[in-house]
Amino acid sequence: MKRIGIFSENYDHDSCGLRNLLMQKYNLVPCIFIPIVKTMEGDDLENVKKVKKLLQKEITRKRLDFIIVFRDLDSLPDDQDKIKQRQTWFETIKIHLADLLLLTIYEAEALILADIQSFNKMYGTSISFKANPLFKAHPKEFLKQQTFKSAKKYQESHLADIFTQLDIHLIYQNHFHTDYPCFQIFMNQLDEKLA
């Protein structure tokens, strides 16, 4: 059984959320997704030496085969300098050749926009979003704004639960672009590693 670590900007929201989403597809595959490193968040990830040391410790302690690194770009896809900066950062902290980067443009909430109907059911809203989620600036703020008057308001702490209920196949279909990092490319790479 392959043991895959998930490292992100936020353990409780992003790492656990991505694990919940991936288990929809890989629940019958002999693998386990393990969120790792609770002690670093946000800008702390820029401390490359500390990140790499913590990842190496987790790899040994949890006997991981490889790691998925889940980061937000915090910018639109035409910001090639920022994409290159994130990719260089990833190459610097990467330990295994098999390690993967899931770079969400703009933020993790863009994955929610890729299956907005599931979100609408959960929140009792009727948000219409038909554009490519890669091109929506500040999707987190968009969801907060759209649920401002709703009985249930979106908060980042809801991400792990929301990811349990999203349709991974719709996200795969809708969070896609041939020229930019996207969920579809990430999933294709993960499929290859788990084949």
Backbone as JSON Lines, residues from 0, in Angstrom:
{"i":0,"aa":"M","n":[0.85,-1.19,0.0],"ca":[0.0,0.0,0.0],"c":[0.88,1.24,0.0]}
{"i":1,"aa":"K","n":[0.61,2.16,-0.93],"ca":[1.37,3.41,-0.98],"c":[0.86,4.37,0.07]}
{"i":2,"aa":"R","n":[1.81,5.03,0.71],"ca":[1.5,6.02,1.75],"c":[1.91,7.39,1.21]}
{"i":3,"aa":"I","n":[0.93,8.27,1.04],"ca":[1.15,9.55,0.39],"c":[0.86,10.67,1.39]}
{"i":4,"aa":"G","n":[1.85,11.5,1.66],"ca":[1.66,12.64,2.54],"c":[1.05,13.81,1.79]}
{"i":5,"aa":"I","n":[0.24,14.59,2.49],"ca":[-0.31,15.83,1.91],"c":[0.14,16.98,2.8]}
{"i":6,"aa":"F","n":[0.9,17.89,2.2],"ca":[1.43,19.07,2.9],"c":[0.85,20.31,2.24]}
{"i":7,"aa":"S","n":[0.37,21.23,3.06],"ca":[-0.27,22.43,2.5],"c":[-0.05,23.63,3.41]}
{"i":8,"aa":"E","n":[-0.69,24.72,3.03],"ca":[-0.61,25.96,3.79],"c":[-1.42,25.89,5.09]}
{"i":9,"aa":"N","n":[-2.35,24.93,5.17],"ca":[-3.15,24.77,6.38],"c":[-3.54,23.31,6.54]}
{"i":10,"aa":"Y","n":[-3.06,22.69,7.59],"ca":[-3.28,21.27,7.83],"c":[-4.78,20.93,7.91]}
{"i":11,"aa":"D","n":[-5.5,21.63,8.79],"ca":[-6.91,21.29,9.05],"c":[-7.83,21.54,7.86]}
{"i":12,"aa":"H","n":[-7.61,22.62,7.15],"ca":[-8.51,22.96,6.06],"c":[-8.06,22.33,4.75]}
{"i":13,"aa":"D","n":[-6.86,22.68,4.3],"ca":[-6.4,22.28,2.97],"c":[-5.95,20.82,2.89]}
{"i":14,"aa":"S","n":[-5.06,20.41,3.79],"ca":[-4.54,19.03,3.73],"c":[-5.64,18.01,3.97]}
{"i":15,"aa":"C","n":[-6.43,18.22,5.01],"ca":[-7.53,17.29,5.3],"c":[-8.6,17.36,4.21]}
{"i":16,"aa":"G","n":[-8.84,18.55,3.69],"ca":[-9.8,18.71,2.6],"c":[-9.38,17.97,1.35]}
{"i":17,"aa":"L","n":[-8.13,18.11,0.95],"ca":[-7.65,17.42,-0.24],"c":[-7.7,15.91,-0.04]}
{"i":18,"aa":"R","n":[-7.35,15.44,1.15],"ca":[-7.47,14.0,1.44],"c":[-8.91,13.54,1.23]}
{"i":19,"aa":"N","n":[-9.87,14.3,1.75],"ca":[-11.28,13.94,1.61],"c":[-11.7,13.89,0.15]}
{"i":20,"aa":"L","n":[-11.23,14.84,-0.63],"ca":[-11.58,14.89,-2.05],"c":[-10.96,13.71,-2.8]}
{"i":21,"aa":"L","n":[-9.69,13.44,-2.57],"ca":[-8.99,12.37,-3.29],"c":[-9.54,10.99,-2.94]}
{"i":22,"aa":"M","n":[-10.01,10.81,-1.71],"ca":[-10.53,9.5,-1.31],"c":[-11.78,9.13,-2.09]}
{"i":23,"aa":"Q","n":[-12.49,10.11,-2.67],"ca":[-13.64,9.79,-3.52],"c":[-13.22,8.91,-4.7]}
{"i":24,"aa":"K","n":[-12.09,9.22,-5.27],"ca":[-11.62,8.49,-6.44],"c":[-10.75,7.3,-6.09]}
{"i":25,"aa":"Y","n":[-9.93,7.44,-5.06],"ca":[-8.92,6.42,-4.78],"c":[-9.27,5.52,-3.59]}
{"i":26,"aa":"N","n":[-10.52,5.48,-3.17],"ca":[-10.89,4.69,-2.0],"c":[-10.71,3.18,-2.22]}
{"i":27,"aa":"L","n":[-10.68,2.73,-3.47],"ca":[-10.47,1.31,-3.75],"c":[-9.04,1.0,-4.2]}
{"i":28,"aa":"V","n":[-8.23,2.03,-4.31],"ca":[-6.83,1.86,-4.71],"c":[-6.01,1.6,-3.44]}
{"i":29,"aa":"P","n":[-5.03,0.7,-3.5],"ca":[-4.23,0.42,-2.31],"c":[-3.29,1.58,-1.96]}
{"i":30,"aa":"C","n":[-3.87,2.64,-1.42],"ca":[-3.08,3.8,-1.0],"c":[-3.79,4.48,0.15]}
{"i":31,"aa":"I","n":[-3.03,5.27,0.88],"ca":[-3.6,6.05,1.98],"c":[-3.01,7.46,1.88]}
{"i":32,"aa":"F","n":[-3.87,8.46,2.04],"ca":[-3.44,9.86,2.03],"c":[-3.37,10.35,3.47]}
{"i":33,"aa":"I","n":[-2.21,10.9,3.83],"ca":[-1.95,11.28,5.21],"c":[-1.58,12.76,5.28]}
{"i":34,"aa":"P","n":[-2.47,13.61,5.83],"ca":[-2.08,15.01,6.05],"c":[-0.88,15.07,6.99]}
{"i":35,"aa":"I","n":[0.07,15.95,6.67],"ca":[1.3,16.05,7.47],"c":[1.63,17.5,7.81]}
{"i":36,"aa":"V","n":[2.46,17.69,8.79],"ca":[3.03,18.98,9.26],"c":[1.93,19.96,9.67]}
{"i":37,"aa":"K","n":[1.59,19.9,10.94],"ca":[0.58,20.81,11.5],"c":[1.15,22.16,11.9]}
{"i":38,"aa":"T","n":[2.47,22.24,11.99],"ca":[3.09,23.4,12.64],"c":[3.44,24.56,11.71]}
{"i":39,"aa":"M","n":[3.23,24.43,10.42],"ca":[3.58,25.52,9.51],"c":[2.37,25.94,8.71]}
{"i":40,"aa":"E","n":[2.18,27.25,8.56],"ca":[1.05,27.76,7.8],"c":[1.47,29.01,7.04]}
{"i":41,"aa":"G","n":[0.77,29.26,5.94],"ca":[0.91,30.5,5.19],"c":[2.33,30.86,4.84]}
{"i":42,"aa":"D","n":[2.75,32.05,5.27],"ca":[4.07,32.58,4.93],"c":[5.23,31.8,5.55]}
{"i":43,"aa":"D","n":[4.94,30.99,6.6],"ca":[5.99,30.15,7.19],"c":[6.58,29.21,6.15]}
{"i":44,"aa":"L","n":[5.81,28.88,5.12],"ca":[6.28,27.94,4.1],"c":[7.44,28.5,3.29]}
{"i":45,"aa":"E","n":[7.68,29.77,3.37],"ca":[8.79,30.37,2.63],"c":[10.14,30.03,3.25]}
{"i":46,"aa":"N","n":[10.15,29.55,4.48],"ca":[11.38,29.13,5.15],"c":[11.73,27.73,4.62]}
{"i":47,"aa":"V","n":[12.41,27.68,3.49],"ca":[12.68,26.45,2.75],"c":[13.42,25.42,3.59]}
{"i":48,"aa":"K","n":[14.44,25.85,4.32],"ca":[15.22,24.9,5.13],"c":[14.36,24.22,6.18]}
{"i":49,"aa":"K","n":[13.53,25.0,6.85],"ca":[12.65,24.45,7.88],"c":[11.61,23.51,7.27]}
{"i":50,"aa":"V","n":[11.04,23.91,6.15],"ca":[10.04,23.07,5.48],"c":[10.66,21.72,5.1]}
{"i":51,"aa":"K","n":[11.81,21.78,4.46],"ca":[12.46,20.55,4.0],"c":[12.81,19.64,5.18]}
{"i":52,"aa":"K","n":[13.28,20.21,6.26],"ca":[13.63,19.43,7.45],"c":[12.38,18.75,8.03]}
{"i":53,"aa":"L","n":[11.29,19.49,8.12],"ca":[10.04,18.93,8.65],"c":[9.5,17.83,7.73]}
{"i":54,"aa":"L","n":[9.58,18.05,6.42],"ca":[9.1,17.03,5.48],"c":[9.93,15.76,5.58]}
{"i":55,"aa":"Q","n":[11.25,15.9,5.68],"ca":[12.11,14.72,5.8],"c":[11.78,13.93,7.07]}
{"i":56,"aa":"K","n":[11.51,14.66,8.15],"ca":[11.15,14.02,9.41],"c":[9.83,13.25,9.26]}
{"i":57,"aa":"E","n":[8.85,13.87,8.62],"ca":[7.54,13.23,8.43],"c":[7.64,12.02,7.5]}
{"i":58,"aa":"I","n":[8.46,12.12,6.47],"ca":[8.64,11.0,5.53],"c":[9.17,9.78,6.28]}
{"i":59,"aa":"T","n":[10.14,9.99,7.12],"ca":[10.73,8.9,7.89],"c":[9.76,8.36,8.92]}
{"i":60,"aa":"R","n":[9.17,9.27,9.68],"ca":[8.28,8.88,10.78],"c":[7.03,8.15,10.3]}
{"i":61,"aa":"K","n":[6.46,8.62,9.18],"ca":[5.21,8.05,8.68],"c":[5.41,7.11,7.49]}
{"i":62,"aa":"R","n":[6.69,6.85,7.16],"ca":[7.04,5.92,6.07],"c":[6.28,6.26,4.78]}
{"i":63,"aa":"L","n":[6.46,7.49,4.31],"ca":[5.74,7.98,3.13],"c":[6.49,7.62,1.85]}
{"i":64,"aa":"D","n":[5.74,7.24,0.84],"ca":[6.31,6.94,-0.48],"c":[6.56,8.21,-1.27]}
{"i":65,"aa":"F","n":[5.67,9.18,-1.15],"ca":[5.87,10.5,-1.74],"c":[4.91,11.49,-1.1]}
{"i":66,"aa":"I","n":[5.07,12.75,-1.48],"ca":[4.28,13.85,-0.89],"c":[3.58,14.64,-1.98]}
{"i":67,"aa":"I","n":[2.35,15.03,-1.68],"ca":[1.63,16.01,-2.49],"c":[1.74,17.34,-1.75]}
{"i":68,"aa":"V","n":[2.2,18.36,-2.44],"ca":[2.29,19.7,-1.87],"c":[1.15,20.52,-2.5]}
{"i":69,"aa":"F","n":[0.29,21.06,-1.65],"ca":[-0.93,21.76,-2.06],"c":[-0.8,23.23,-1.68]}
{"i":70,"aa":"R","n":[-0.58,24.08,-2.69],"ca":[-0.39,25.51,-2.42],"c":[-1.28,26.36,-3.3]}
{"i":71,"aa":"D","n":[-1.64,27.52,-2.78],"ca":[-2.36,28.53,-3.56],"c":[-1.36,29.39,-4.31]}
{"i":72,"aa":"L","n":[-1.74,29.83,-5.5],"ca":[-0.91,30.78,-6.23],"c":[-1.14,32.19,-5.69]}
{"i":73,"aa":"D","n":[-2.36,32.47,-5.23],"ca":[-2.73,33.81,-4.77],"c":[-2.56,34.84,-5.88]}
{"i":74,"aa":"S","n":[-2.81,34.41,-7.08],"ca":[-2.69,35.28,-8.25],"c":[-3.42,34.62,-9.41]}
{"i":75,"aa":"L","n":[-3.63,35.37,-10.47],"ca":[-4.29,34.83,-11.66],"c":[-3.28,34.08,-12.52]}
{"i":76,"aa":"P","n":[-3.75,33.22,-13.43],"ca":[-2.83,32.36,-14.19],"c":[-1.88,33.09,-15.13]}
{"i":77,"aa":"D","n":[-2.16,34.33,-15.44],"ca":[-1.25,35.05,-16.34],"c":[-0.03,35.61,-15.59]}
{"i":78,"aa":"D","n":[0.02,35.4,-14.27],"ca":[1.16,35.84,-13.47],"c":[2.25,34.76,-13.54]}
{"i":79,"aa":"Q","n":[2.92,34.69,-14.66],"ca":[3.92,33.66,-14.9],"c":[5.1,33.74,-13.93]}
{"i":80,"aa":"D","n":[5.45,34.94,-13.49],"ca":[6.54,35.08,-12.51],"c":[6.19,34.39,-11.2]}
{"i":81,"aa":"K","n":[4.94,34.55,-10.75],"ca":[4.5,33.94,-9.49],"c":[4.43,32.42,-9.64]}
{"i":82,"aa":"I","n":[3.96,31.94,-10.8],"ca":[3.92,30.49,-11.05],"c":[5.33,29.93,-11.01]}
{"i":83,"aa":"K","n":[6.24,30.6,-11.68],"ca":[7.64,30.14,-11.71],"c":[8.24,30.15,-10.3]}
{"i":84,"aa":"Q","n":[7.92,31.18,-9.53],"ca":[8.41,31.3,-8.15],"c":[7.92,30.12,-7.3]}
{"i":85,"aa":"R","n":[6.63,29.77,-7.42],"ca":[6.06,28.64,-6.67],"c":[6.69,27.32,-7.13]}
{"i":86,"aa":"Q","n":[6.89,27.16,-8.43],"ca":[7.48,25.93,-8.94],"c":[8.94,25.79,-8.5]}
{"i":87,"aa":"T","n":[9.68,26.89,-8.47],"ca":[11.06,26.87,-7.99],"c":[11.1,26.51,-6.51]}
{"i":88,"aa":"W","n":[10.18,27.11,-5.73],"ca":[10.07,26.79,-4.31],"c":[9.83,25.29,-4.14]}
{"i":89,"aa":"F","n":[8.91,24.73,-4.92],"ca":[8.59,23.31,-4.83],"c":[9.81,22.45,-5.16]}
{"i":90,"aa":"E","n":[10.52,22.79,-6.21],"ca":[11.71,22.02,-6.59],"c":[12.77,22.06,-5.49]}
{"i":91,"aa":"T","n":[12.82,23.17,-4.74],"ca":[13.79,23.31,-3.65],"c":[13.43,22.45,-2.45]}
{"i":92,"aa":"I","n":[12.13,22.31,-2.14],"ca":[11.73,21.53,-0.96],"c":[11.44,20.07,-1.3]}
{"i":93,"aa":"K","n":[11.38,19.76,-2.57],"ca":[11.05,18.42,-3.04],"c":[12.1,17.42,-2.57]}
{"i":94,"aa":"I","n":[11.64,16.28,-2.06],"ca":[12.55,15.27,-1.54],"c":[12.58,14.04,-2.44]}
{"i":95,"aa":"H","n":[11.41,13.53,-2.81],"ca":[11.32,12.38,-3.71],"c":[11.14,12.86,-5.15]}
{"i":96,"aa":"L","n":[11.62,12.1,-6.1],"ca":[11.33,12.41,-7.51],"c":[9.84,12.35,-7.78]}
{"i":97,"aa":"A","n":[9.13,11.52,-7.01],"ca":[7.7,11.31,-7.23],"c":[6.83,12.41,-6.62]}
{"i":98,"aa":"D","n":[7.4,13.31,-5.82],"ca":[6.59,14.34,-5.17],"c":[5.85,15.18,-6.21]}
{"i":99,"aa":"L","n":[4.61,15.56,-5.86],"ca":[3.74,16.31,-6.78],"c":[3.34,17.65,-6.19]}
{"i":100,"aa":"L","n":[3.17,18.65,-7.06],"ca":[2.68,19.97,-6.66],"c":[1.29,20.17,-7.22]}
{"i":101,"aa":"L","n":[0.33,20.47,-6.35],"ca":[-1.0,20.92,-6.78],"c":[-1.05,22.41,-6.49]}
{"i":102,"aa":"L","n":[-0.88,23.2,-7.53],"ca":[-0.88,24.66,-7.4],"c":[-2.24,25.16,-7.83]}
{"i":103,"aa":"T","n":[-3.04,25.61,-6.85],"ca":[-4.37,26.1,-7.2],"c":[-4.31,27.57,-7.55]}
{"i":104,"aa":"I","n":[-4.91,27.86,-8.66],"ca":[-5.04,29.24,-9.13],"c":[-6.51,29.6,-8.95]}
{"i":105,"aa":"Y","n":[-6.81,30.43,-8.22],"ca":[-6.19,31.44,-7.39],"c":[-5.93,30.88,-5.98]}
{"i":106,"aa":"E","n":[-6.97,30.23,-5.45],"ca":[-6.93,29.65,-4.1],"c":[-7.65,28.3,-4.13]}
{"i":107,"aa":"A","n":[-7.58,27.57,-3.02],"ca":[-8.25,26.27,-2.92],"c":[-9.74,26.39,-3.23]}
{"i":108,"aa":"E","n":[-10.31,27.53,-2.92],"ca":[-11.75,27.74,-3.16],"c":[-12.11,27.69,-4.65]}
{"i":109,"aa":"A","n":[-11.12,27.84,-5.52],"ca":[-11.38,27.7,-6.97],"c":[-11.88,26.3,-7.28]}
{"i":110,"aa":"L","n":[-11.46,25.3,-6.49],"ca":[-11.95,23.94,-6.69],"c":[-13.43,23.84,-6.36]}
{"i":111,"aa":"I","n":[-13.88,24.62,-5.38],"ca":[-15.31,24.66,-5.04],"c":[-16.09,25.25,-6.21]}
{"i":112,"aa":"L","n":[-15.55,26.31,-6.82],"ca":[-16.24,26.94,-7.96],"c":[-16.38,25.97,-9.13]}
{"i":113,"aa":"A","n":[-15.51,24.98,-9.2],"ca":[-15.58,23.99,-10.28],"c":[-16.77,23.04,-10.11]}
{"i":114,"aa":"D","n":[-17.35,23.01,-8.91],"ca":[-18.57,22.23,-8.65],"c":[-19.5,23.07,-7.78]}
{"i":115,"aa":"I","n":[-19.9,24.21,-8.3],"ca":[-20.68,25.18,-7.53],"c":[-22.05,24.63,-7.13]}
{"i":116,"aa":"Q","n":[-22.61,23.69,-7.91],"ca":[-23.93,23.15,-7.57],"c":[-23.9,22.37,-6.26]}
{"i":117,"aa":"S","n":[-22.85,21.63,-6.02],"ca":[-22.73,20.92,-4.73],"c":[-22.65,21.92,-3.58]}
{"i":118,"aa":"F","n":[-21.89,22.98,-3.79],"ca":[-21.79,24.03,-2.78],"c":[-23.17,24.65,-2.53]}
{"i":119,"aa":"N","n":[-23.9,24.94,-3.6],"ca":[-25.24,25.52,-3.46],"c":[-26.16,24.63,-2.62]}
{"i":120,"aa":"K","n":[-26.09,23.33,-2.82],"ca":[-26.92,22.4,-2.02],"c":[-26.54,22.46,-0.55]}
{"i":121,"aa":"M","n":[-25.24,22.54,-0.28],"ca":[-24.78,22.56,1.11],"c":[-25.17,23.87,1.82]}
{"i":122,"aa":"Y","n":[-25.16,24.97,1.08],"ca":[-25.34,26.29,1.69],"c":[-26.71,26.89,1.43]}
{"i":123,"aa":"G","n":[-27.56,26.2,0.68],"ca":[-28.88,26.73,0.38],"c":[-28.82,27.99,-0.46]}
{"i":124,"aa":"T","n":[-27.81,28.07,-1.32],"ca":[-27.64,29.25,-2.18],"c":[-27.96,28.88,-3.63]}
{"i":125,"aa":"S","n":[-27.96,29.89,-4.48],"ca":[-28.19,29.66,-5.91],"c":[-27.15,30.43,-6.72]}
{"i":126,"aa":"I","n":[-25.91,30.26,-6.35],"ca":[-24.8,30.93,-7.02],"c":[-24.65,30.36,-8.42]}
{"i":127,"aa":"S","n":[-24.58,31.24,-9.38],"ca":[-24.35,30.8,-10.76],"c":[-22.91,31.14,-11.11]}
{"i":128,"aa":"F","n":[-22.14,30.1,-11.47],"ca":[-20.75,30.33,-11.86],"c":[-20.42,29.39,-13.01]}
{"i":129,"aa":"K","n":[-20.31,29.95,-14.21],"ca":[-20.07,29.12,-15.39],"c":[-18.69,29.34,-16.01]}
{"i":130,"aa":"A","n":[-17.94,30.28,-15.5],"ca":[-16.62,30.58,-16.05],"c":[-15.6,29.54,-15.59]}
{"i":131,"aa":"N","n":[-14.42,29.59,-16.17],"ca":[-13.34,28.72,-15.73],"c":[-12.85,29.22,-14.37]}
{"i":132,"aa":"P","n":[-12.88,28.37,-13.33],"ca":[-12.48,28.83,-12.0],"c":[-11.04,29.32,-11.9]}
{"i":133,"aa":"L","n":[-10.21,28.93,-12.85],"ca":[-8.82,29.41,-12.85],"c":[-8.72,30.92,-13.02]}
{"i":134,"aa":"F","n":[-9.74,31.51,-13.59],"ca":[-9.69,32.94,-13.9],"c":[-10.51,33.79,-12.94]}
{"i":135,"aa":"K","n":[-10.94,33.23,-11.81],"ca":[-11.7,33.98,-10.82],"c":[-10.75,34.45,-9.72]}
{"i":136,"aa":"A","n":[-10.56,35.76,-9.68],"ca":[-9.72,36.34,-8.63],"c":[-10.45,36.25,-7.29]}
{"i":137,"aa":"H","n":[-9.71,35.94,-6.24],"ca":[-10.22,35.9,-4.87],"c":[-11.48,35.04,-4.72]}
{"i":138,"aa":"P","n":[-11.44,33.78,-5.08],"ca":[-12.64,32.93,-4.95],"c":[-13.1,32.76,-3.5]}
{"i":139,"aa":"K","n":[-12.18,32.82,-2.55],"ca":[-12.57,32.72,-1.14],"c":[-13.48,33.88,-0.76]}
{"i":140,"aa":"E","n":[-13.06,35.09,-1.13],"ca":[-13.88,36.27,-0.84],"c":[-15.2,36.24,-1.6]}
{"i":141,"aa":"F","n":[-15.17,35.72,-2.82],"ca":[-16.39,35.58,-3.61],"c":[-17.4,34.7,-2.88]}
{"i":142,"aa":"L","n":[-16.96,33.56,-2.36],"ca":[-17.88,32.66,-1.66],"c":[-18.38,33.28,-0.36]}
{"i":143,"aa":"K","n":[-17.51,33.99,0.34],"ca":[-17.94,34.67,1.56],"c":[-19.0,35.73,1.23]}
{"i":144,"aa":"Q","n":[-18.76,36.47,0.17],"ca":[-19.7,37.52,-0.24],"c":[-21.04,36.91,-0.67]}
{"i":145,"aa":"Q","n":[-20.98,35.82,-1.41],"ca":[-22.2,35.18,-1.91],"c":[-23.04,34.55,-0.8]}
{"i":146,"aa":"T","n":[-22.41,34.21,0.32],"ca":[-23.15,33.59,1.43],"c":[-23.37,34.57,2.59]}
{"i":147,"aa":"F","n":[-23.05,35.83,2.38],"ca":[-23.14,36.84,3.43],"c":[-24.53,36.9,4.05]}
{"i":148,"aa":"K","n":[-25.57,36.8,3.24],"ca":[-26.94,36.89,3.74],"c":[-27.59,35.52,3.95]}
{"i":149,"aa":"S","n":[-26.84,34.48,3.71],"ca":[-27.38,33.12,3.87],"c":[-27.38,32.71,5.34]}
{"i":150,"aa":"A","n":[-28.19,31.72,5.66],"ca":[-28.22,31.18,7.02],"c":[-26.86,30.57,7.37]}
{"i":151,"aa":"K","n":[-26.25,29.93,6.39],"ca":[-24.92,29.35,6.58],"c":[-23.93,30.16,5.77]}
{"i":152,"aa":"K","n":[-22.94,30.73,6.44],"ca":[-21.94,31.57,5.77],"c":[-20.65,30.78,5.57]}
{"i":153,"aa":"Y","n":[-20.04,30.97,4.39],"ca":[-18.8,30.24,4.1],"c":[-17.66,30.76,4.95]}
{"i":154,"aa":"Q","n":[-16.88,29.82,5.51],"ca":[-15.65,30.13,6.23],"c":[-14.6,29.11,5.8]}
{"i":155,"aa":"E","n":[-13.34,29.49,5.86],"ca":[-12.25,28.59,5.47],"c":[-12.29,27.28,6.25]}
{"i":156,"aa":"S","n":[-12.74,27.35,7.49],"ca":[-12.77,26.14,8.33],"c":[-13.75,25.09,7.8]}
{"i":157,"aa":"H","n":[-14.59,25.46,6.85],"ca":[-15.56,24.52,6.26],"c":[-14.94,23.69,5.13]}
{"i":158,"aa":"L","n":[-13.76,24.07,4.67],"ca":[-13.18,23.49,3.46],"c":[-13.11,21.96,3.49]}
{"i":159,"aa":"A","n":[-12.63,21.38,4.57],"ca":[-12.47,19.92,4.63],"c":[-13.82,19.21,4.47]}
{"i":160,"aa":"D","n":[-14.86,19.75,5.1],"ca":[-16.19,19.15,4.97],"c":[-16.77,19.34,3.57]}
{"i":161,"aa":"I","n":[-16.56,20.52,3.01],"ca":[-17.06,20.78,1.65],"c":[-16.41,19.84,0.65]}
{"i":162,"aa":"F","n":[-15.09,19.65,0.78],"ca":[-14.37,18.78,-0.17],"c":[-14.88,17.34,-0.12]}
{"i":163,"aa":"T","n":[-15.45,16.92,1.0],"ca":[-16.02,15.59,1.11],"c":[-17.22,15.44,0.17]}
{"i":164,"aa":"Q","n":[-17.94,16.54,-0.04],"ca":[-19.2,16.49,-0.78],"c":[-19.1,16.98,-2.22]}
{"i":165,"aa":"L","n":[-17.96,17.51,-2.62],"ca":[-17.81,17.94,-4.02],"c":[-17.66,16.72,-4.92]}
{"i":166,"aa":"D","n":[-18.01,16.9,-6.18],"ca":[-17.88,15.83,-7.18],"c":[-16.5,15.95,-7.84]}
{"i":167,"aa":"I","n":[-15.6,15.03,-7.51],"ca":[-14.23,15.09,-8.02],"c":[-14.18,15.05,-9.55]}
{"i":168,"aa":"H","n":[-15.15,14.39,-10.17],"ca":[-15.17,14.3,-11.64],"c":[-15.53,15.64,-12.27]}
{"i":169,"aa":"L","n":[-16.43,16.39,-11.63],"ca":[-16.76,17.74,-12.12],"c":[-15.57,18.69,-11.94]}
{"i":170,"aa":"I","n":[-14.89,18.57,-10.84],"ca":[-13.71,19.42,-10.61],"c":[-12.66,19.11,-11.66]}
{"i":171,"aa":"Y","n":[-12.45,17.83,-11.92],"ca":[-11.49,17.4,-12.94],"c":[-11.85,18.0,-14.3]}
{"i":172,"aa":"Q","n":[-13.11,17.99,-14.61],"ca":[-13.59,18.51,-15.9],"c":[-13.52,20.03,-15.99]}
{"i":173,"aa":"N","n":[-13.83,20.72,-14.89],"ca":[-13.98,22.18,-14.93],"c":[-12.76,22.97,-14.49]}
{"i":174,"aa":"H","n":[-11.88,22.38,-13.71],"ca":[-10.66,23.08,-13.28],"c":[-9.53,22.64,-14.2]}
{"i":175,"aa":"F","n":[-9.59,23.17,-15.42],"ca":[-8.71,22.69,-16.48],"c":[-8.29,23.82,-17.41]}
{"i":176,"aa":"H","n":[-7.02,23.77,-17.8],"ca":[-6.5,24.63,-18.85],"c":[-5.21,24.01,-19.36]}
{"i":177,"aa":"T","n":[-5.01,24.0,-20.64],"ca":[-3.82,23.34,-21.2],"c":[-2.53,24.12,-20.92]}
{"i":178,"aa":"D","n":[-2.63,25.41,-20.64],"ca":[-1.43,26.24,-20.49],"c":[-1.05,26.57,-19.04]}
{"i":179,"aa":"Y","n":[-1.89,26.22,-18.08],"ca":[-1.64,26.61,-16.7],"c":[-1.78,25.41,-15.76]}
{"i":180,"aa":"P","n":[-1.13,25.48,-14.6],"ca":[-1.34,24.41,-13.61],"c":[-2.83,24.31,-13.27]}
{"i":181,"aa":"C","n":[-3.34,23.1,-13.19],"ca":[-4.76,22.92,-12.89],"c":[-4.97,21.56,-12.24]}
{"i":182,"aa":"F","n":[-6.18,21.36,-11.73],"ca":[-6.51,20.12,-11.04],"c":[-6.43,18.93,-11.98]}
{"i":183,"aa":"Q","n":[-6.86,19.1,-13.22],"ca":[-6.85,17.98,-14.17],"c":[-5.43,17.47,-14.42]}
{"i":184,"aa":"I","n":[-4.49,18.37,-14.62],"ca":[-3.1,17.97,-14.85],"c":[-2.55,17.26,-13.6]}
{"i":185,"aa":"F","n":[-2.84,17.81,-12.42],"ca":[-2.41,17.19,-11.18],"c":[-2.96,15.77,-11.06]}
{"i":186,"aa":"M","n":[-4.24,15.58,-11.34],"ca":[-4.86,14.26,-11.22],"c":[-4.26,13.28,-12.22]}
{"i":187,"aa":"N","n":[-3.96,13.75,-13.41],"ca":[-3.34,12.87,-14.41],"c":[-1.97,12.39,-13.91]}
{"i":188,"aa":"Q","n":[-1.22,13.3,-13.3],"ca":[0.1,12.94,-12.77],"c":[-0.04,11.95,-11.61]}
{"i":189,"aa":"L","n":[-1.03,12.19,-10.75],"ca":[-1.25,11.29,-9.61],"c":[-1.67,9.9,-10.09]}
{"i":190,"aa":"D","n":[-2.52,9.84,-11.1],"ca":[-2.94,8.55,-11.68],"c":[-1.71,7.76,-12.15]}
{"i":191,"aa":"E","n":[-0.79,8.45,-12.81],"ca":[0.43,7.78,-13.3],"c":[1.25,7.2,-12.15]}
{"i":192,"aa":"K","n":[1.33,7.97,-11.05],"ca":[2.13,7.51,-9.91],"c":[1.48,6.33,-9.19]}
{"i":193,"aa":"L","n":[0.16,6.26,-9.25],"ca":[-0.55,5.21,-8.54],"c":[-0.87,4.01,-9.42]}
{"i":194,"aa":"A","n":[-0.51,4.09,-10.7],"ca":[-0.81,2.99,-11.63],"c":[0.07,1.78,-11.36]}
